């Protein structure tokens, strides 16, 4: 069972209220689903998809047996599996080393895509999902702010960082492959110990995810493309190149890159596999450069040997739908949590719950029902000449990068706190 983090010195400062979101998570994390293995009918993906060439995901109607019991909102929450990397980043004295760990965090989310050739549930407009980890000191929140095109706006926070952005994807089925291009920028505000908590802003965009091997009957998820993780405060960048799988087995999962200082000099070389391990090495020769005289700021890693930056958690076999142990925790709801989560929370969706319990027919009929209800609500809204307004996010502009983003109003956790104190109730 996950112990509750004490709310002593961990949660002082202006971010003191992060711990308020931990109410309801006393039960610890779930270790397994209710069922032990999924007996979904094995249908050929190509057989179903061959008539849909040129379509995007929103235009595909697939049998529910192609789903997995997660929602796209929860797939975004999967970014939180390796937040220990940004906790480490916040403790590093050297800014290029911080960038190295931030970059590893940006790359770490891809390990869980292996073996997950299944469609997550499409969130309803206004659907929300929250996930807090008292043992890790963070809380995460996301709202579906647009249906056409589908967009989720997310905000995660901890004592030393805030991580936020939008999940919006462009997808297209090309016949040979099914490509998913994430569009939004992700932001990380880090409050390093070494800067006395003065914030640094990092941004990056996610790479392309692709389902390959559809025609040959061996569908596999690949992730490829260039990722540039930028520290806007220092001008340092990390470039990562996710190699497409191609024909050679050796290029599968490969990622290589480098961390450059503000003058464009290579500081760290990075390499490894996104399904397994990522290493870094202090670039030889650099330590002679005059900007670094006066001692080693990179105390731990000054011996030019490659060291391990990140390692994927092990993937036990036999979890239904090829989920990871982390993903198994996401849709859990117990008697502590049920009374405090918003009525819009993914955990309360009956269709997804039925899927998780292996009741596929029920999942299909319930999915139909909730989607019909959503259509009726939309028609009513349109008849009144109204537009959907997200409850917890509004459009803003980043004053550092100039980009538009979804700004969290922080109210979700305040309302939730009052609900947990029985001072108010969620609005339906
Ligand atoms: C990638 C990271 C982004 C959020 C995101 C959105 C869409 C997800 C994608 C991620 C991973 C791959 C994904 C995709 C939706 C569908 C696709 C899950 C998490 C699967 C592999 C497609 C299955 C093919 C069906 C036709 C069965 O931040």
Boltz pocket constraint, residues with backbone or C-beta under 6 A from the ligand:
constraints:
  - pocket:
      binder: B
      contacts: [[A, 62], [A, 66], [A, 72], [A, 75], [A, 76], [A, 113], [A, 116], [A, 117], [A, 118], [A, 119], [A, 120], [A, 167], [A, 169], [A, 178], [A, 180], [A, 182], [A, 206], [A, 207], [A, 209], [A, 211], [A, 221]]
      max_distance: 6.0
